[in-house]
Each structure stands twice: as structure tokens, then as C-alpha cells.
Amino acid sequence: MTQHIRNAIAAATLAALAGVASADVQIYATNNLAPTADGSDTLIVFDASNPSGYTTIGTLGVSNIGFGGLDFDASGNMFGYASFIKNTGGAAAGLYSINPDTGAATPIGSSVQSLQDIAYNPTNNTLYGINSRFQAESRLYSIDMNTGDVSDLGIIAGLPATHHLGGFGIDSQGNFFVQDFVTDSILVGDGLNFSHMYDMGIDTNYSQGLTIDWSNGDTGYHGAVGQGVFPDYFSTINTFATDGSGYNAMGPNFGPNDMDGLPPVEPGDLAIRPIPAPASSLALLGASCMLTRRRR
């Protein structure tokens, strides 16, 4: 195999991978403000750069329940966690499997443990959850993706004395990120120990969505919802760098508010379907390696 053919194979492989990386990121979210007859959330999808162009996939079909947790595992299975009862604001609990093509949610298992958010860790194939109590203590949990059983892993250290965690994501290296809407900050840690990373510079409210695009560059996405100029609320998709180099506040929004100042979407959580290595790229890489080995 001549060198110029090997170079052509490598160039084609890099071009294919670059095409994946340059494509606009598709984000899924639960919409807590969806006007459904039974008070269920809907599942939506949108381009990260244009959330106002979102498409409603379908209703989750779980009456009067708001979902505050949403994520994919490495195989592309989508999970959601029931977080609150809409008409009372009380806590709800339970893991669901969600069909990303229809939005339909199917219960996996019930639990007595409420969680504000969930996140999948690609380094150990584990689903985690967080819960804050009385704005003074937060705990980390693991969630069995087959049964929905929730296990308490301990108290999270390094958080502000008064806090309430509303967003949670994990990057490709297993670093944990949480959003606190009391101090309007993002913190980074290893699961049970955190330190301050960003002051967001905006006043956020409860029910935020946060996720890390761990299969495609580790960009962080935050669905920020908060009180703007009265009576209007803002609902935007902000980005942040997981290396600490910047948080981009007040990104693109979900569209015009209604007469009461409410946005069309309040993202209970965000999730990005992981990108597998393209089959064509793997084949090219495999061919290149085989041909290289044959020459040795």
C-alpha cells in the first residue's frame, strides 16, 4: 500500500469525523409548560443554536407529573425521572424509559426518593441522581437502570451553605457538574466533592436542565429559566466550557412569551443522544490499520 493511498484513507476518515462534529447539536428536553389536557409533560427536540425552532415529539403520557431528569445511556436508551406533582408542587419519584421517537414514557420502577436531576456517567455505565433538602444538604444517588432502585451514596461536600441544585451533568472523563439556583453558580466535582466553577451572572429559578455533550466534545448546555423584566420570564439555552474557560449567559431563547409573560418552554431537563463512531469511518480506520500491518 502506497503512502498516498494511506493518506487518502486518513483524510477521508478525518473528514467523516469532522462532519459529525460540525453538525448542529440536537437536544431533547421535557417541557414542563406544555399545554396538555392531562397536565403531562411533552418531549421536544431542537437545534442548540435555534431552540425557538423546537419540534414537539409527543406527550410523555404521565398525568400531572413534571419530569426534572432526562438523559441517554451509551446505547442510546433514554431515561426520565419523575420529579414533581404539578398541581401541588410536591415531590414525585420514579424512573421511566422514554421513547425518543414518540415521547411515550414507560415506568421502570417506583421509588420513595425524589430527585431534582439525573445524569449518565459514560466512564462506568452508571446513572446518577441528585437531591437537595431544605437548601442546606444535597445527596448523590445511583439509579439501577433495569429496576429503578435508588441507592444513597452520601452527602455532597463543597456546596454553598445555602443552595438548591437544579441541574446535573457528567462529561466524558467522569467529571460531575451541578447548577445551583440559589447562588446562580455552576460547580464541578467528582461526585461527592465539588468546588465553584462559574458565576452565571443571571437570576435563575427552579427546574433547570443541564447536560454535557460527552460523546462530541464535552460542551455543556444549560436550560436557564428565570425572571427577566417583569412580567416576562426568560427561557434560554446557554453554553459553558467544561475546562473552566467560560459560561455564555443568555443564549438563544425558546421564542416569544405569552400574555402572562411565560415562555413556551420550561425545560425540565436536557439530553443529547450520544454519537457513535460512524460505521464508514470505522471501516476506513480498520482498512488503514490492516493495510499498514500487512506492510510490516
C-alpha positions, 0 to 999 in steps of 0.5 A: 500500500502506497503512502498516498493511498494511506493518506487518502484513507486518513483524510477521508476518515478525518473528514467523516469525523469532522462532519459529525462534529460540525453538525448542529447539536440536537437536544431533547428536553421535557417541557414542563409548560406544555399545554396538555389536557392531562397536565403531562409533560411533552418531549421536544427536540431542537437545534442548540443554536435555534431552540425557538425552532423546537419540534414537539415529539409527543406527550410523555403520557404521565398525568400531572407529573413534571419530569426534572431528569432526562438523559441517554445511556451509551446505547442510546436508551433514554431515561426520565425521572419523575420529579414533581406533582404539578398541581401541588408542587410536591415531590414525585419519584420514579424512573421511566424509559422514554421513547425518543421517537414518540415521547411515550414514557414507560415506568421502570420502577417506583421509588420513595426518593425524589430527585431534582436531576439525573445524569449518565456517567459514560466512564462506568455505565452508571446513572446518577441522581441528585437531591437537595433538602431544605437548601442546606444538604444535597445527596448523590444517588445511583439509579439501577437502570433495569429496576429503578432502585435508588441507592444513597451514596452520601452527602455532597461536600463543597456546596454553598451553605445555602443552595438548591441544585437544579441541574446535573451533568457528567462529561466524558472523563467522569467529571460531575457538574451541578447548577445551583439556583440559589447562588446562580453558580455552576460547580464541578466535582467528582461526585461527592466533592465539588468546588465553584466553577462559574458565576452565571451572572443571571437570576435563575429559578427552579427546574433547570436542565443541564447536560454535557455533550460527552460523546462530541466534545464535552460542551455543556448546555444549560436550560436557564429559566428565570425572571427577566423584566417583569412580567416576562420570564426568560427561557434560554439555552446557554453554553459553558466550557467544561475546562473552566474557560467560560459560561455564555449567559443568555443564549438563544431563547425558546421564542416569544412569551405569552400574555402572562409573560411565560415562555413556551418552554420550561425545560425540565431537563436536557439530553443529547443522544450520544454519537457513535463512531460512524460505521464508514469511518470505522471501516476506513480506520480498520482498512488503514490499520490492516493495510499498514500491518500487512506492510510490516 
